Amino acid sequence: MIYLVEDDASIRELVVYTLRNTGFDAAGFSCSRDFWEAVRDAPPSLVLLDIMLPGEDGLSILRRLRGLPRSETLPVMILSAKGTEYDKVLGLDLGADDYLPKPFGMMELVARVRNLLRRTGTGGPRDEYESGGLFVSVPRHIATAGGVDVPLTSKEFDLLVCLISNSGRVLTRDQILSSVWDCDFDGETRTVDVHIRTLRSKLGPCGGLIQTVRGVGYRLRSTA
């Protein structure tokens, strides 16, 4: 589980959404109080910290983490608009493992998260999913429905991964566009509808797991 402490709601929601759609479990917190409560209940595998926070700032949180035996080696990445060399050096000297200045691209963030988890050996995103007869293996680029291989285009496969990794959650068309076609794709939501229709057809009986939420978007029905 990746914890993000960021008081800007728009940044927090985008980062958590991006991490979840690339296979990570992630949760966001607007202040240190909520973060420390979550840490007590379920320690994270990596922490993303903004520096300028209300109340206890990110550097103070970092100091406390490094002073606790159970989190002294916990991977920590600072995400901050304070991007001067002094701020970077200060953060790294206090024990941060990486420092990413704002504004940053989501794909660069995901790459750095993967690299940091790989370096520290603390785990990474899920790469296989199963739900209601569907099976998806991301590294092998395999999708099966009812045990039968389903040939998918690259975008159809990415769309299925987006849906199954968010099983039970309603995703808007814009969210799906941003995840599957990247944030800079200048397309229309109609693109999503067309690909959903084709994907449903290729999945056969399992295609019924993809539900339309009228006026909002789509979700893959959770079978858990």
Secondary structure as the mmCIF struct_conf table of DSSP 4:
data_model
#
loop_
_struct_conf.conf_type_id
_struct_conf.id
_struct_conf.beg_label_comp_id
_struct_conf.beg_label_asym_id
_struct_conf.beg_label_seq_id
_struct_conf.end_label_comp_id
_struct_conf.end_label_asym_id
_struct_conf.end_label_seq_id
STRN STRN1 ILE A 2 VAL A 5
BEND BEND1 ASP A 7 ASP A 7
HELX_RH_AL_P HELX_RH_AL_P1 ALA A 9 ASN A 21
TURN_TY1_P TURN_TY1_P1 THR A 22 GLY A 23
STRN STRN2 ALA A 26 PHE A 29
BEND BEND2 SER A 30 CYS A 31
HELX_RH_AL_P HELX_RH_AL_P2 SER A 32 ASP A 41
BEND BEND3 ALA A 42 ALA A 42
BEND BEND4 SER A 45 SER A 45
STRN STRN3 LEU A 46 LEU A 49
BEND BEND5 ILE A 51 MET A 52
BEND BEND6 PRO A 54 GLU A 56
HELX_RH_AL_P HELX_RH_AL_P3 GLY A 58 GLY A 67
BEND BEND7 LEU A 68 LEU A 68
HELX_RH_3T_P HELX_RH_3T_P1 PRO A 69 SER A 71
TURN_TY1_P TURN_TY1_P2 GLU A 72 THR A 73
STRN STRN4 VAL A 76 SER A 80
BEND BEND8 ALA A 81 ALA A 81
BEND BEND9 THR A 84 THR A 84
HELX_RH_AL_P HELX_RH_AL_P4 GLU A 85 ASP A 93
TURN_TY1_P TURN_TY1_P3 LEU A 94 GLY A 95
BEND BEND10 ASP A 97 ASP A 97
STRN STRN5 ASP A 98 PRO A 101
BEND BEND11 LYS A 102 PRO A 103
HELX_RH_AL_P HELX_RH_AL_P5 MET A 106 THR A 120
TURN_TY1_P TURN_TY1_P4 GLY A 121 GLY A 121
STRN STRN6 GLU A 128 SER A 131
TURN_TY1_P TURN_TY1_P5 GLY A 132 GLY A 133
STRN STRN7 LEU A 134 SER A 137
TURN_TY1_P TURN_TY1_P6 VAL A 138 HIS A 141
STRN STRN8 ILE A 142 ALA A 145
TURN_TY1_P TURN_TY1_P7 GLY A 146 GLY A 147
STRN STRN9 VAL A 148 ASP A 149
HELX_RH_AL_P HELX_RH_AL_P6 SER A 154 ILE A 164
TURN_TY1_P TURN_TY1_P8 SER A 165 GLY A 168
STRN STRN10 LEU A 171 THR A 172
HELX_RH_AL_P HELX_RH_AL_P7 ARG A 173 VAL A 180
BEND BEND12 TRP A 181 TRP A 181
TURN_TY1_P TURN_TY1_P9 CYS A 183 ASP A 184
HELX_RH_AL_P HELX_RH_AL_P8 THR A 189 LEU A 203
HELX_RH_3T_P HELX_RH_3T_P2 GLY A 204 LEU A 209
STRN STRN11 ILE A 210 VAL A 213
TURN_TY1_P TURN_TY1_P10 ARG A 214 VAL A 216
STRN STRN12 GLY A 217 LEU A 220
HELX_LH_PP_P HELX_LH_PP_P1 ARG A 221 SER A 222
#
